[in-house]
Amino acid sequence: MATKTKEAPAAAAADAADDLGSRDRDLLLRIYRAMVLTRAVEDRMVAMYKGGDLLGSLYTGHWHEGISVGAASTLRADDYMAPIHRDLGAHLYRGMDAWQVMASFMGKATSPTGGRDGTLHYGRLDLGHYNLPSHIPANFPVATGMAFAAKYRGQDKVCLAFCGDGSTSRADFHEALSMSSVLDLPNVFVIENNQFAYSTPISMQSKSMQFSDKAKAYGIPGVTVDGTDVLAVHDAVAEGVERARAGKGPSIVEGITMRMHGHAEHDPADYVPPAMFEEWSKKDPVELFEKRLVAAGVIDQATAEDTRKQARQAAIDARKKALADPMPTAENIEDGVYAD
Ligand SMILES: Cc1ncc(C[n+]2csc(CCOP(=O)(O)OP(=O)(O)O)c2C)c(N)n1
């Protein structure tokens, strides 16, 4: 089965003759608000990292908002998701609270794992969000298992899994794809191509022209889209979700973007050529989508400013709550860690 590339040039973002009028307005607004909130929360968390609020390092998804929110916005509430460390947007879109993520990075007792996850590996099983395993992309075989469980139980649920470009070199990626494809499981696998796996550039990671080409090995569809165009991601993933729910098996969607911060906030990313940052700074997915909504008359400038103001306040309030929350105590620190 062929892989294809869907071009969605940034110039289209400001094109007044956009097709936004034919789309669900409420969905567009939900996507926009989630992207703005994600950026505000991550900017706040960077400040928190610098200010010493957090226990460990901080992994962010600047310029990944189009992929994480665009993909998550295709799911039903009862579907499953196996996100990675760049996918705050997917968590927030589907109901995770910003303070819970902050509480996780602080090891607080009120975080979804009660402070037991080593700060980064938060999830919400009640929302269908599987906790990120440390070893990447170990979430892919788990996503395959979740999809298998749904199919076995006769449920029409889909499991959406995310990984980075570097993760596609690992065995678990191929094992998951192999099993999911041969059993026609209801998976969509999203590859977040952000140009680097820690300091390794994509040219040293793969000979494939595009990461979605890896779909060919498994006889499934693979498509590459502009990951800074949230609607291009949404449409490509929606196609995969529809296919998966109809029992036709998995597919791969690659979104191309840039990791605009270091691997984590402790990493100054000196190995990235400055010209690359310069070039990609013109493709901020949040800004591009906002401009597009304003140009098409879906929102006006005042609404955009208000949305950003509210998101900033929500991030400030989330920090206050997370800071005030308690740490686990010596008496209960081992609860939930070991199986009885
Ligand atoms: C098996 C394994 N090896 C190494 C690591 C350390 N590590 C965490 S993220 C990462 C880079 C991942 O790159 P990529 O998959 O491209 O995702 P990105 O972080 O760029 O979004 C590495 C090497 C790990 N978590 N698991």
The ligand as a Tripos MOL2 file, in Angstrom:
@<TRIPOS>MOLECULE
LIG
   26    27     1     0     0
SMALL
NO_CHARGES

@<TRIPOS>ATOM
      1 C1         14.6590    2.3570   25.1780 C.3       1 LIG1
      2 C2         15.0240    3.7580   25.5350 C.ar      1 LIG1
      3 N1         16.2330    4.2480   25.1800 N.ar      1 LIG1
      4 C3         16.5680    5.5210   25.5250 C.ar      1 LIG1
      5 C4         15.6870    6.3070   26.2190 C.ar      1 LIG1
      6 C5         16.0630    7.7510   26.5760 C.3       1 LIG1
      7 N2         15.3110    8.6520   25.7060 N.ar      1 LIG1
      8 C6         14.1380    9.1860   26.1100 C.ar      1 LIG1
      9 S1         13.4220   10.0840   24.9100 S.2       1 LIG1
     10 C7         14.7030    9.7860   23.8420 C.ar      1 LIG1
     11 C8         14.7020   10.3490   22.4460 C.3       1 LIG1
     12 C9         13.4340   10.0170   21.7630 C.3       1 LIG1
     13 O1         13.4180   10.5240   20.4770 O.3       1 LIG1
     14 P1         12.1150   10.5060   19.6170 P.3       1 LIG1
     15 O2         11.5130    9.1450   19.6200 O.co2     1 LIG1
     16 O3         12.4490   11.0860   18.2980 O.co2     1 LIG1
     17 O4         11.1030   11.4550   20.4030 O.3       1 LIG1
     18 P2         11.2920   12.9990   20.8110 P.3       1 LIG1
     19 O5         11.8480   12.9830   22.2190 O.co2     1 LIG1
     20 O6         12.1990   13.6380   19.8290 O.co2     1 LIG1
     21 O7          9.9260   13.5680   20.7620 O.co2     1 LIG1
     22 C10        15.6580    8.9810   24.4190 C.ar      1 LIG1
     23 C11        16.9160    8.5360   23.7480 C.3       1 LIG1
     24 C12        14.4220    5.7470   26.5610 C.ar      1 LIG1
     25 N3         13.5000    6.4510   27.2230 N.pl3     1 LIG1
     26 N4         14.1180    4.4790   26.2030 N.ar      1 LIG1
@<TRIPOS>BOND
     1     1     2 1
     2     2     3 ar
     3     2    26 ar
     4     3     4 ar
     5     4     5 ar
     6     5     6 1
     7     5    24 ar
     8     6     7 1
     9     7     8 ar
    10     7    22 ar
    11     8     9 ar
    12     9    10 ar
    13    10    11 1
    14    10    22 ar
    15    11    12 1
    16    12    13 1
    17    13    14 1
    18    14    15 2
    19    14    16 1
    20    14    17 1
    21    17    18 1
    22    18    19 2
    23    18    20 1
    24    18    21 1
    25    22    23 1
    26    24    25 1
    27    24    26 ar
@<TRIPOS>SUBSTRUCTURE
     1 LIG1         1 GROUP 0 **** ****
